[in-house]
Amino acid sequence: MTQIPTPKEMIYTHLCAWRVIGGIGVPPNSDKVALASGEGWSYSLTNNIDATCAISDRGLALGHLALQGIFGSAKVGTLEERLAAAIEEIQQARREKTGSYPLLLFIGKGCADVAIGASAQQRDDYVLTFDAYDKAAIRQPYIHQHRAMQLALALESKTRVRFDEVSAGTYCTNAEGHTVYSLSFLGNAELTASSPLAAEAPEAIARRFALLSKSAELASSVRLYADMATYGREPFRVFISGWTALEILIQKTFKDYEERFFSTLAIPHQPEMAAKFLARMRETMSNKHNLVDRFTLVSAVLLPSQETGEAEADLAIFKRIKQQRDEIAHGAAFDESRLPVDELSGLLMKYLAAHAAKVADDATLPRSRA
């Protein structure tokens, strides 16, 4: 009868890194920019993650070597030599993939139950075992947080930004300070322009992240943005995700911006009767505004200082993208390579940024509401 090992609580470390494609760069003469942090987690923008990911990379290398029979005989070189070579290969491949792109780095720490079985292999400063802890359970709570940070960072740029995961790893540390690795075995080039983050950018990104990571109202838009911003997505999927995110943003915020619109109207008439008429008109029209109407009102309230030409250009782009989406929905043929993905991304980012700024202003400047 197989004896089930007793779990012990250990500290886990979970790391993720994405190359940031387009729009964002690390400031000159800076290796790392802190973006946001909390109890047991942090995000930063950096140019190099080799040192930070060294322990995690060793776990990945051990997994590669395990497939080759890591503890078998007749291997070329010692285990340490083969492990060092495997780590170098992993890091070199990551450097080649990353190129000159900056990296968004996440580090999370917490407690996990770890059950080490009899088949574990003990080395000088690490333990190699199999299925000792649930990596998926460790990673899952951070997923929405990652999406929120990606969006908060991307909103700092005026151009389209995408994210491509280049590294992910999870390991635990036991009471003796040994790293515990748990192995589980389960069966297009573009030109982009990036600008260094301004000195005040990290503070703005942190504010946005605080809003986006906690807003239930915008959770769907954040998730769809993350899908849109994942590097390598086919244009059709990017287009549908982006349009849906924009439509949700307009629908979710319309009621609040409609209230602001009517509450600030200057009406030179008897106030009580005028208020009754407006209330009745809003009630009558509540389900009759189409999506273009709603976008027009949200644009007027959300960006009150925008020049007429720019506002009209936004509306024209919105109508054009909506028409493309409607034609696709009705079965019309389309060229995937000609979908207005960049225009859609620009519009979505502009209005998400404006809404985030408006919410942040409301938090610092309370106002009375009718």
BALOBA-1460 file (C-alpha; in Angstrom, 3 decimals):
// residues 370
<rec num="1" residu="m" x="0.000" y="0.000" z="0.000"/>
<rec num="2" residu="t" x="1.429" y="3.365" z="-1.064"/>
<rec num="3" residu="q" x="1.885" y="5.795" z="1.797"/>
<rec num="4" residu="i" x="0.548" y="9.271" z="1.082"/>
<rec num="5" residu="p" x="3.069" y="11.940" z="2.159"/>
<rec num="6" residu="t" x="1.965" y="14.466" z="4.770"/>
<rec num="7" residu="p" x="1.809" y="18.015" z="3.360"/>
<rec num="8" residu="k" x="3.971" y="20.697" z="4.937"/>
<rec num="9" residu="e" x="3.480" y="24.428" z="4.580"/>
<rec num="10" residu="m" x="6.228" y="26.140" z="2.609"/>
<rec num="11" residu="i" x="6.809" y="29.510" z="0.981"/>
<rec num="12" residu="y" x="6.190" y="29.555" z="-2.755"/>
<rec num="13" residu="t" x="7.682" y="31.961" z="-5.264"/>
<rec num="14" residu="h" x="5.821" y="32.501" z="-8.520"/>
<rec num="15" residu="l" x="7.349" y="34.529" z="-11.356"/>
<rec num="16" residu="c" x="5.953" y="35.647" z="-14.695"/>
<rec num="17" residu="a" x="7.519" y="37.862" z="-17.329"/>
<rec num="18" residu="w" x="6.152" y="39.225" z="-20.580"/>
<rec num="19" residu="r" x="7.928" y="41.101" z="-23.326"/>
<rec num="20" residu="v" x="6.157" y="44.401" z="-23.884"/>
<rec num="21" residu="i" x="5.736" y="44.868" z="-27.618"/>
<rec num="22" residu="g" x="5.312" y="48.440" z="-28.746"/>
<rec num="23" residu="g" x="4.788" y="51.743" z="-27.042"/>
<rec num="24" residu="i" x="6.621" y="51.266" z="-23.731"/>
<rec num="25" residu="g" x="10.327" y="51.427" z="-22.899"/>
<rec num="26" residu="v" x="12.537" y="51.464" z="-19.820"/>
<rec num="27" residu="p" x="13.907" y="54.985" z="-19.178"/>
<rec num="28" residu="p" x="17.558" y="55.580" z="-20.149"/>
<rec num="29" residu="n" x="20.153" y="54.817" z="-17.462"/>
<rec num="30" residu="s" x="17.628" y="52.689" z="-15.579"/>
<rec num="31" residu="d" x="17.653" y="48.904" z="-15.235"/>
<rec num="32" residu="k" x="14.304" y="48.579" z="-13.503"/>
<rec num="33" residu="v" x="11.184" y="50.640" z="-12.798"/>
<rec num="34" residu="a" x="8.890" y="49.639" z="-9.934"/>
<rec num="35" residu="l" x="5.239" y="49.829" z="-11.031"/>
<rec num="36" residu="a" x="3.080" y="48.470" z="-8.216"/>
<rec num="37" residu="s" x="3.384" y="46.233" z="-5.187"/>
<rec num="38" residu="g" x="1.385" y="44.808" z="-2.320"/>
<rec num="39" residu="e" x="1.656" y="42.184" z="0.361"/>
<rec num="40" residu="g" x="3.604" y="39.349" z="-1.227"/>
<rec num="41" residu="w" x="3.647" y="40.630" z="-4.809"/>
<rec num="42" residu="s" x="5.229" y="43.233" z="-7.081"/>
<rec num="43" residu="y" x="5.338" y="44.359" z="-10.716"/>
<rec num="44" residu="s" x="8.228" y="46.094" z="-12.414"/>
<rec num="45" residu="l" x="9.490" y="46.997" z="-15.868"/>
<rec num="46" residu="t" x="13.036" y="45.860" z="-16.628"/>
<rec num="47" residu="n" x="15.455" y="45.040" z="-19.413"/>
<rec num="48" residu="n" x="16.894" y="41.834" z="-17.944"/>
<rec num="49" residu="i" x="15.408" y="39.064" z="-15.810"/>
<rec num="50" residu="d" x="18.207" y="36.476" z="-15.875"/>
<rec num="51" residu="a" x="19.312" y="37.094" z="-12.282"/>
<rec num="52" residu="t" x="15.742" y="37.257" z="-10.957"/>
<rec num="53" residu="c" x="14.728" y="34.076" z="-12.771"/>
<rec num="54" residu="a" x="17.903" y="32.089" z="-12.038"/>
<rec num="55" residu="i" x="16.255" y="29.797" z="-9.471"/>
<rec num="56" residu="s" x="13.140" y="29.369" z="-11.602"/>
<rec num="57" residu="d" x="15.273" y="28.694" z="-14.700"/>
<rec num="58" residu="r" x="17.081" y="25.920" z="-12.850"/>
<rec num="59" residu="g" x="13.727" y="24.238" z="-12.198"/>
<rec num="60" residu="l" x="12.837" y="24.480" z="-15.874"/>
<rec num="61" residu="a" x="16.247" y="23.058" z="-16.810"/>
<rec num="62" residu="l" x="15.737" y="20.167" z="-14.380"/>
<rec num="63" residu="g" x="12.462" y="19.408" z="-16.100"/>
<rec num="64" residu="h" x="14.215" y="19.289" z="-19.480"/>
<rec num="65" residu="l" x="16.928" y="17.017" z="-18.160"/>
<rec num="66" residu="a" x="14.420" y="14.774" z="-16.409"/>
<rec num="67" residu="l" x="12.957" y="13.937" z="-19.796"/>
<rec num="68" residu="q" x="16.422" y="12.744" z="-20.804"/>
<rec num="69" residu="g" x="16.883" y="10.616" z="-17.684"/>
<rec num="70" residu="i" x="18.592" y="13.083" z="-15.373"/>
<rec num="71" residu="f" x="19.804" y="10.567" z="-12.822"/>
<rec num="72" residu="g" x="20.702" y="7.839" z="-15.296"/>
<rec num="73" residu="s" x="24.166" y="6.710" z="-16.253"/>
<rec num="74" residu="a" x="26.291" y="7.107" z="-19.384"/>
<rec num="75" residu="k" x="25.613" y="10.854" z="-19.710"/>
<rec num="76" residu="v" x="28.159" y="13.303" z="-21.100"/>
<rec num="77" residu="g" x="29.457" y="15.511" z="-18.295"/>
<rec num="78" residu="t" x="28.403" y="15.727" z="-14.666"/>
<rec num="79" residu="l" x="24.885" y="16.611" z="-13.591"/>
<rec num="80" residu="e" x="26.083" y="20.080" z="-12.593"/>
<rec num="81" residu="e" x="27.686" y="20.631" z="-15.998"/>
<rec num="82" residu="r" x="24.622" y="19.445" z="-17.886"/>
<rec num="83" residu="l" x="22.371" y="21.553" z="-15.651"/>
<rec num="84" residu="a" x="24.493" y="24.680" z="-16.192"/>
<rec num="85" residu="a" x="24.403" y="24.118" z="-19.958"/>
<rec num="86" residu="a" x="20.618" y="23.655" z="-19.917"/>
<rec num="87" residu="i" x="20.131" y="26.861" z="-17.904"/>
<rec num="88" residu="e" x="22.290" y="28.789" z="-20.341"/>
<rec num="89" residu="e" x="20.252" y="27.448" z="-23.264"/>
<rec num="90" residu="i" x="17.011" y="28.558" z="-21.586"/>
<rec num="91" residu="q" x="18.337" y="32.033" z="-20.867"/>
<rec num="92" residu="q" x="19.862" y="32.440" z="-24.324"/>
<rec num="93" residu="a" x="16.600" y="31.413" z="-25.998"/>
<rec num="94" residu="r" x="14.734" y="33.941" z="-23.838"/>
<rec num="95" residu="r" x="17.202" y="36.713" z="-24.696"/>
<rec num="96" residu="e" x="16.806" y="35.992" z="-28.404"/>
<rec num="97" residu="k" x="13.022" y="36.033" z="-28.112"/>
<rec num="98" residu="t" x="12.996" y="39.183" z="-26.000"/>
<rec num="99" residu="g" x="15.447" y="41.127" z="-28.155"/>
<rec num="100" residu="s" x="15.335" y="44.815" z="-27.299"/>
<rec num="101" residu="y" x="11.826" y="44.725" z="-25.847"/>
<rec num="102" residu="p" x="11.390" y="45.643" z="-22.174"/>
<rec num="103" residu="l" x="9.955" y="43.052" z="-19.806"/>
<rec num="104" residu="l" x="7.023" y="43.284" z="-17.422"/>
<rec num="105" residu="l" x="8.069" y="41.208" z="-14.417"/>
<rec num="106" residu="f" x="5.786" y="39.828" z="-11.721"/>
<rec num="107" residu="i" x="6.986" y="38.230" z="-8.477"/>
<rec num="108" residu="g" x="4.505" y="36.688" z="-6.055"/>
<rec num="109" residu="k" x="5.102" y="34.947" z="-2.731"/>
<rec num="110" residu="g" x="2.794" y="33.104" z="-0.358"/>
<rec num="111" residu="c" x="2.184" y="29.840" z="1.468"/>
<rec num="112" residu="a" x="1.450" y="26.466" z="-0.118"/>
<rec num="113" residu="d" x="0.953" y="22.923" z="1.128"/>
<rec num="114" residu="v" x="3.745" y="20.713" z="-0.210"/>
<rec num="115" residu="a" x="3.705" y="16.902" z="-0.060"/>
<rec num="116" residu="i" x="7.121" y="15.400" z="-0.885"/>
<rec num="117" residu="g" x="7.017" y="11.712" z="-1.727"/>
<rec num="118" residu="a" x="9.638" y="8.997" z="-1.219"/>
<rec num="119" residu="s" x="10.873" y="9.330" z="-4.816"/>
<rec num="120" residu="a" x="12.199" y="12.873" z="-4.228"/>
<rec num="121" residu="q" x="15.856" y="13.493" z="-5.062"/>
<rec num="122" residu="q" x="17.861" y="15.636" z="-2.622"/>
<rec num="123" residu="r" x="20.805" y="17.673" z="-3.937"/>
<rec num="124" residu="d" x="23.038" y="20.229" z="-2.247"/>
<rec num="125" residu="d" x="20.560" y="23.100" z="-2.116"/>
<rec num="126" residu="y" x="17.452" y="21.808" z="-3.844"/>
<rec num="127" residu="v" x="14.950" y="18.963" z="-3.820"/>
<rec num="128" residu="l" x="13.522" y="17.503" z="-7.020"/>
<rec num="129" residu="t" x="10.132" y="15.848" z="-6.705"/>
<rec num="130" residu="f" x="6.942" y="15.235" z="-8.659"/>
<rec num="131" residu="d" x="3.429" y="16.703" z="-8.251"/>
<rec num="132" residu="a" x="4.198" y="17.940" z="-4.734"/>
<rec num="133" residu="y" x="2.053" y="21.091" z="-4.931"/>
<rec num="134" residu="d" x="-0.681" y="22.518" z="-7.118"/>
<rec num="135" residu="k" x="0.945" y="25.074" z="-9.395"/>
<rec num="136" residu="a" x="-2.337" y="25.935" z="-11.092"/>
<rec num="137" residu="a" x="-3.909" y="26.826" z="-7.739"/>
<rec num="138" residu="i" x="-0.983" y="29.136" z="-7.025"/>
<rec num="139" residu="r" x="-1.155" y="30.885" z="-10.395"/>
<rec num="140" residu="q" x="-4.934" y="31.222" z="-10.757"/>
<rec num="141" residu="p" x="-5.529" y="34.032" z="-8.194"/>
<rec num="142" residu="y" x="-3.082" y="36.291" z="-10.032"/>
<rec num="143" residu="i" x="-4.592" y="36.041" z="-13.520"/>
<rec num="144" residu="h" x="-6.989" y="38.992" z="-13.292"/>
<rec num="145" residu="q" x="-4.310" y="41.013" z="-11.533"/>
<rec num="146" residu="h" x="-1.909" y="40.382" z="-14.443"/>
<rec num="147" residu="r" x="-4.512" y="41.528" z="-16.956"/>
<rec num="148" residu="a" x="-5.187" y="44.678" z="-14.957"/>
<rec num="149" residu="m" x="-1.486" y="45.542" z="-14.795"/>
<rec num="150" residu="q" x="-1.020" y="44.949" z="-18.520"/>
<rec num="151" residu="l" x="-3.880" y="47.313" z="-19.260"/>
<rec num="152" residu="a" x="-2.692" y="49.885" z="-16.726"/>
<rec num="153" residu="l" x="0.766" y="49.845" z="-18.328"/>
<rec num="154" residu="a" x="-0.535" y="49.907" z="-21.894"/>
<rec num="155" residu="l" x="-2.670" y="52.962" z="-21.175"/>
<rec num="156" residu="e" x="0.567" y="54.883" z="-20.662"/>
<rec num="157" residu="s" x="1.237" y="54.610" z="-24.408"/>
<rec num="158" residu="k" x="-0.430" y="56.308" z="-27.355"/>
<rec num="159" residu="t" x="0.280" y="53.309" z="-29.602"/>
<rec num="160" residu="r" x="-0.864" y="49.713" z="-29.501"/>
<rec num="161" residu="v" x="0.847" y="47.563" z="-26.850"/>
<rec num="162" residu="r" x="0.862" y="43.766" z="-26.668"/>
<rec num="163" residu="f" x="2.278" y="41.239" z="-24.233"/>
<rec num="164" residu="d" x="4.014" y="37.945" z="-24.953"/>
<rec num="165" residu="e" x="4.912" y="35.629" z="-22.071"/>
<rec num="166" residu="v" x="8.607" y="34.744" z="-22.094"/>
<rec num="167" residu="s" x="9.016" y="33.135" z="-18.685"/>
<rec num="168" residu="a" x="6.889" y="31.571" z="-15.961"/>
<rec num="169" residu="g" x="7.909" y="29.435" z="-13.036"/>
<rec num="170" residu="t" x="6.904" y="28.368" z="-9.548"/>
<rec num="171" residu="y" x="9.022" y="26.863" z="-6.811"/>
<rec num="172" residu="c" x="8.861" y="26.439" z="-3.029"/>
<rec num="173" residu="t" x="11.386" y="26.857" z="-0.221"/>
<rec num="174" residu="n" x="11.451" y="24.498" z="2.770"/>
<rec num="175" residu="a" x="12.362" y="25.266" z="6.382"/>
<rec num="176" residu="e" x="16.007" y="24.383" z="5.712"/>
<rec num="177" residu="g" x="16.233" y="26.926" z="2.917"/>
<rec num="178" residu="h" x="16.293" y="24.327" z="0.132"/>
<rec num="179" residu="t" x="14.460" y="25.050" z="-3.092"/>
<rec num="180" residu="v" x="11.772" y="22.449" z="-3.796"/>
<rec num="181" residu="y" x="11.067" y="21.864" z="-7.483"/>
<rec num="182" residu="s" x="7.959" y="19.899" z="-8.378"/>
<rec num="183" residu="l" x="7.847" y="18.459" z="-11.879"/>
<rec num="184" residu="s" x="4.599" y="17.631" z="-13.641"/>
<rec num="185" residu="f" x="4.469" y="16.104" z="-17.106"/>
<rec num="186" residu="l" x="1.350" y="16.700" z="-19.138"/>
<rec num="187" residu="g" x="0.967" y="15.156" z="-22.298"/>
<rec num="188" residu="n" x="5.542" y="37.039" z="-37.630"/>
<rec num="189" residu="a" x="7.876" y="39.978" z="-37.507"/>
<rec num="190" residu="e" x="6.595" y="43.534" z="-36.911"/>
<rec num="191" residu="l" x="8.149" y="46.969" z="-36.594"/>
<rec num="192" residu="t" x="7.217" y="48.752" z="-33.381"/>
<rec num="193" residu="a" x="8.204" y="52.028" z="-31.797"/>
<rec num="194" residu="s" x="8.662" y="52.396" z="-28.059"/>
<rec num="195" residu="s" x="9.153" y="55.398" z="-25.817"/>
<rec num="196" residu="p" x="10.782" y="55.370" z="-22.360"/>
<rec num="197" residu="l" x="8.440" y="55.747" z="-19.416"/>
<rec num="198" residu="a" x="8.253" y="59.321" z="-18.156"/>
<rec num="199" residu="a" x="9.324" y="59.993" z="-14.578"/>
<rec num="200" residu="e" x="5.726" y="60.375" z="-13.417"/>
<rec num="201" residu="a" x="4.475" y="57.285" z="-15.302"/>
<rec num="202" residu="p" x="4.937" y="54.614" z="-12.574"/>
<rec num="203" residu="e" x="2.674" y="56.562" z="-10.210"/>
<rec num="204" residu="a" x="-0.021" y="56.897" z="-12.880"/>
<rec num="205" residu="i" x="0.274" y="53.193" z="-13.759"/>
<rec num="206" residu="a" x="-0.055" y="52.223" z="-10.094"/>
<rec num="207" residu="r" x="-3.232" y="54.327" z="-9.756"/>
<rec num="208" residu="r" x="-4.753" y="52.731" z="-12.843"/>
<rec num="209" residu="f" x="-3.799" y="49.268" z="-11.676"/>
<rec num="210" residu="a" x="-5.468" y="49.871" z="-8.304"/>
<rec num="211" residu="l" x="-8.687" y="50.788" z="-10.120"/>
<rec num="212" residu="l" x="-8.611" y="48.130" z="-12.833"/>
<rec num="213" residu="s" x="-7.696" y="45.224" z="-10.586"/>
<rec num="214" residu="k" x="-10.625" y="45.894" z="-8.235"/>
<rec num="215" residu="s" x="-13.349" y="47.143" z="-10.578"/>
<rec num="216" residu="a" x="-16.061" y="44.514" z="-11.026"/>
<rec num="217" residu="e" x="-17.702" y="46.812" z="-13.578"/>
<rec num="218" residu="l" x="-14.658" y="46.676" z="-15.867"/>
<rec num="219" residu="a" x="-13.638" y="43.045" z="-15.251"/>
<rec num="220" residu="s" x="-14.918" y="41.891" z="-18.646"/>
<rec num="221" residu="s" x="-13.199" y="44.735" z="-20.494"/>
<rec num="222" residu="v" x="-9.940" y="43.977" z="-18.694"/>
<rec num="223" residu="r" x="-10.168" y="40.280" z="-19.603"/>
<rec num="224" residu="l" x="-10.989" y="41.021" z="-23.241"/>
<rec num="225" residu="y" x="-8.192" y="43.575" z="-23.452"/>
<rec num="226" residu="a" x="-5.758" y="40.913" z="-22.212"/>
<rec num="227" residu="d" x="-6.933" y="38.591" z="-24.970"/>
<rec num="228" residu="m" x="-6.581" y="41.374" z="-27.529"/>
<rec num="229" residu="a" x="-3.092" y="42.270" z="-26.304"/>
<rec num="230" residu="t" x="-1.687" y="38.733" z="-26.321"/>
<rec num="231" residu="y" x="1.014" y="38.664" z="-28.950"/>
<rec num="232" residu="g" x="0.414" y="36.269" z="-31.833"/>
<rec num="233" residu="r" x="-3.383" y="36.322" z="-31.720"/>
<rec num="234" residu="e" x="-5.012" y="36.078" z="-35.158"/>
<rec num="235" residu="p" x="-6.474" y="39.450" z="-36.314"/>
<rec num="236" residu="f" x="-10.085" y="38.241" z="-36.282"/>
<rec num="237" residu="r" x="-9.904" y="37.176" z="-32.640"/>
<rec num="238" residu="v" x="-8.148" y="40.434" z="-31.741"/>
<rec num="239" residu="f" x="-10.853" y="42.421" z="-33.536"/>
<rec num="240" residu="i" x="-13.745" y="40.616" z="-31.837"/>
<rec num="241" residu="s" x="-12.154" y="40.841" z="-28.384"/>
<rec num="242" residu="g" x="-11.357" y="44.538" z="-28.824"/>
<rec num="243" residu="w" x="-14.792" y="45.453" z="-30.135"/>
<rec num="244" residu="t" x="-16.537" y="43.539" z="-27.345"/>
<rec num="245" residu="a" x="-14.349" y="45.248" z="-24.731"/>
<rec num="246" residu="l" x="-15.219" y="48.677" z="-26.173"/>
<rec num="247" residu="e" x="-18.935" y="47.877" z="-26.371"/>
<rec num="248" residu="i" x="-18.975" y="46.666" z="-22.755"/>
<rec num="249" residu="l" x="-17.177" y="49.831" z="-21.638"/>
<rec num="250" residu="i" x="-19.794" y="52.039" z="-23.316"/>
<rec num="251" residu="q" x="-22.764" y="50.015" z="-22.075"/>
<rec num="252" residu="k" x="-21.475" y="49.748" z="-18.501"/>
<rec num="253" residu="t" x="-20.642" y="53.443" z="-18.133"/>
<rec num="254" residu="f" x="-23.533" y="54.968" z="-20.088"/>
<rec num="255" residu="k" x="-25.971" y="55.278" z="-17.189"/>
<rec num="256" residu="d" x="-23.467" y="57.132" z="-15.012"/>
<rec num="257" residu="y" x="-22.359" y="59.493" z="-17.793"/>
<rec num="258" residu="e" x="-25.971" y="60.099" z="-18.837"/>
<rec num="259" residu="e" x="-26.705" y="61.195" z="-15.271"/>
<rec num="260" residu="r" x="-23.703" y="63.539" z="-15.335"/>
<rec num="261" residu="f" x="-24.828" y="64.924" z="-18.691"/>
<rec num="262" residu="f" x="-28.311" y="65.858" z="-17.490"/>
<rec num="263" residu="s" x="-27.229" y="66.999" z="-14.034"/>
<rec num="264" residu="t" x="-24.937" y="69.653" z="-15.512"/>
<rec num="265" residu="l" x="-27.353" y="71.075" z="-18.099"/>
<rec num="266" residu="a" x="-28.073" y="74.765" z="-17.580"/>
<rec num="267" residu="i" x="-31.811" y="75.160" z="-18.223"/>
<rec num="268" residu="p" x="-33.224" y="78.706" z="-17.896"/>
<rec num="269" residu="h" x="-36.746" y="77.494" z="-17.042"/>
<rec num="270" residu="q" x="-38.800" y="76.728" z="-13.962"/>
<rec num="271" residu="p" x="-36.445" y="74.205" z="-12.240"/>
<rec num="272" residu="e" x="-38.980" y="71.765" z="-10.754"/>
<rec num="273" residu="m" x="-41.009" y="71.433" z="-13.953"/>
<rec num="274" residu="a" x="-37.865" y="71.210" z="-16.074"/>
<rec num="275" residu="a" x="-36.554" y="68.451" z="-13.800"/>
<rec num="276" residu="k" x="-39.836" y="66.535" z="-14.083"/>
<rec num="277" residu="f" x="-39.766" y="66.822" z="-17.875"/>
<rec num="278" residu="l" x="-36.148" y="65.644" z="-18.095"/>
<rec num="279" residu="a" x="-36.846" y="62.725" z="-15.755"/>
<rec num="280" residu="r" x="-39.833" y="61.689" z="-17.877"/>
<rec num="281" residu="m" x="-37.865" y="62.053" z="-21.100"/>
<rec num="282" residu="r" x="-35.029" y="59.914" z="-19.723"/>
<rec num="283" residu="e" x="-37.497" y="57.282" z="-18.579"/>
<rec num="284" residu="t" x="-39.179" y="57.203" z="-21.992"/>
<rec num="285" residu="m" x="-35.873" y="57.010" z="-23.872"/>
<rec num="286" residu="s" x="-34.071" y="54.679" z="-21.466"/>
<rec num="287" residu="n" x="-34.246" y="51.645" z="-23.779"/>
<rec num="288" residu="k" x="-34.275" y="53.498" z="-27.098"/>
<rec num="289" residu="h" x="-30.692" y="54.769" z="-27.311"/>
<rec num="290" residu="n" x="-28.670" y="52.690" z="-29.750"/>
<rec num="291" residu="l" x="-24.971" y="52.012" z="-29.296"/>
<rec num="292" residu="v" x="-23.880" y="54.961" z="-31.449"/>
<rec num="293" residu="d" x="-26.095" y="57.295" z="-29.379"/>
<rec num="294" residu="r" x="-24.529" y="55.952" z="-26.211"/>
<rec num="295" residu="f" x="-20.994" y="56.348" z="-27.521"/>
<rec num="296" residu="t" x="-21.756" y="59.936" z="-28.550"/>
<rec num="297" residu="l" x="-22.973" y="60.877" z="-25.071"/>
<rec num="298" residu="v" x="-20.147" y="59.038" z="-23.264"/>
<rec num="299" residu="s" x="-17.602" y="60.774" z="-25.521"/>
<rec num="300" residu="a" x="-19.124" y="64.203" z="-24.815"/>
<rec num="301" residu="v" x="-19.005" y="63.738" z="-21.025"/>
<rec num="302" residu="l" x="-15.804" y="61.732" z="-20.770"/>
<rec num="303" residu="l" x="-13.705" y="64.077" z="-22.949"/>
<rec num="304" residu="p" x="-15.300" y="67.520" z="-22.510"/>
<rec num="305" residu="s" x="-12.217" y="69.455" z="-23.653"/>
<rec num="306" residu="q" x="-11.663" y="67.474" z="-26.842"/>
<rec num="307" residu="e" x="-11.565" y="69.509" z="-30.056"/>
<rec num="308" residu="t" x="-14.616" y="69.164" z="-32.295"/>
<rec num="309" residu="g" x="-12.603" y="67.636" z="-35.127"/>
<rec num="310" residu="e" x="-11.072" y="64.992" z="-32.885"/>
<rec num="311" residu="a" x="-14.415" y="64.134" z="-31.301"/>
<rec num="312" residu="e" x="-16.031" y="63.773" z="-34.723"/>
<rec num="313" residu="a" x="-13.103" y="61.614" z="-35.857"/>
<rec num="314" residu="d" x="-13.643" y="59.305" z="-32.862"/>
<rec num="315" residu="l" x="-17.326" y="58.974" z="-33.712"/>
<rec num="316" residu="a" x="-16.536" y="58.249" z="-37.366"/>
<rec num="317" residu="i" x="-14.031" y="55.545" z="-36.387"/>
<rec num="318" residu="f" x="-16.535" y="54.038" z="-33.961"/>
<rec num="319" residu="k" x="-19.229" y="53.921" z="-36.658"/>
<rec num="320" residu="r" x="-16.828" y="52.422" z="-39.193"/>
<rec num="321" residu="i" x="-15.680" y="49.699" z="-36.790"/>
<rec num="322" residu="k" x="-19.260" y="48.943" z="-35.755"/>
<rec num="323" residu="q" x="-20.272" y="48.628" z="-39.394"/>
<rec num="324" residu="q" x="-17.422" y="46.157" z="-39.980"/>
<rec num="325" residu="r" x="-18.498" y="44.151" z="-36.941"/>
<rec num="326" residu="d" x="-22.165" y="44.160" z="-38.049"/>
<rec num="327" residu="e" x="-21.224" y="42.993" z="-41.553"/>
<rec num="328" residu="i" x="-19.186" y="40.130" z="-40.108"/>
<rec num="329" residu="a" x="-22.078" y="39.192" z="-37.808"/>
<rec num="330" residu="h" x="-24.392" y="39.020" z="-40.845"/>
<rec num="331" residu="g" x="-22.061" y="36.721" z="-42.744"/>
<rec num="332" residu="a" x="-20.372" y="39.173" z="-45.109"/>
<rec num="333" residu="a" x="-16.987" y="38.173" z="-46.509"/>
<rec num="334" residu="f" x="-13.985" y="40.054" z="-45.074"/>
<rec num="335" residu="d" x="-10.225" y="40.205" z="-45.411"/>
<rec num="336" residu="e" x="-8.739" y="39.360" z="-42.015"/>
<rec num="337" residu="s" x="-5.529" y="41.258" z="-42.801"/>
<rec num="338" residu="r" x="-7.520" y="44.463" z="-43.393"/>
<rec num="339" residu="l" x="-9.517" y="44.499" z="-40.178"/>
<rec num="340" residu="p" x="-9.129" y="47.904" z="-38.417"/>
<rec num="341" residu="v" x="-7.306" y="46.439" z="-35.425"/>
<rec num="342" residu="d" x="-4.996" y="49.413" z="-34.836"/>
<rec num="343" residu="e" x="-7.827" y="51.948" z="-35.012"/>
<rec num="344" residu="l" x="-9.904" y="49.804" z="-32.668"/>
<rec num="345" residu="s" x="-7.018" y="49.439" z="-30.229"/>
<rec num="346" residu="g" x="-6.423" y="53.196" z="-30.250"/>
<rec num="347" residu="l" x="-10.077" y="53.994" z="-29.572"/>
<rec num="348" residu="l" x="-10.424" y="51.393" z="-26.827"/>
<rec num="349" residu="m" x="-7.262" y="52.539" z="-25.063"/>
<rec num="350" residu="k" x="-8.229" y="56.211" z="-25.317"/>
<rec num="351" residu="y" x="-11.635" y="55.717" z="-23.712"/>
<rec num="352" residu="l" x="-10.424" y="53.246" z="-21.098"/>
<rec num="353" residu="a" x="-7.719" y="55.728" z="-20.090"/>
<rec num="354" residu="a" x="-10.224" y="58.598" z="-19.923"/>
<rec num="355" residu="h" x="-12.650" y="56.545" z="-17.832"/>
<rec num="356" residu="a" x="-9.872" y="55.436" z="-15.470"/>
<rec num="357" residu="a" x="-8.784" y="59.069" z="-15.052"/>
<rec num="358" residu="k" x="-12.378" y="60.153" z="-14.386"/>
<rec num="359" residu="v" x="-12.848" y="57.491" z="-11.718"/>
<rec num="360" residu="a" x="-9.534" y="58.461" z="-10.118"/>
<rec num="361" residu="d" x="-10.595" y="62.121" z="-10.067"/>
<rec num="362" residu="d" x="-13.915" y="61.198" z="-8.482"/>
<rec num="363" residu="a" x="-12.084" y="59.311" z="-5.737"/>
<rec num="364" residu="t" x="-10.047" y="62.372" z="-4.801"/>
<rec num="365" residu="l" x="-12.715" y="65.020" z="-5.392"/>
<rec num="366" residu="p" x="-16.060" y="63.841" z="-3.955"/>
<rec num="367" residu="r" x="-19.057" y="65.419" z="-5.575"/>
<rec num="368" residu="s" x="-22.736" y="65.489" z="-4.648"/>
<rec num="369" residu="r" x="-24.975" y="63.410" z="-6.857"/>
<rec num="370" residu="a" x="-28.626" y="64.074" z="-7.648"/>
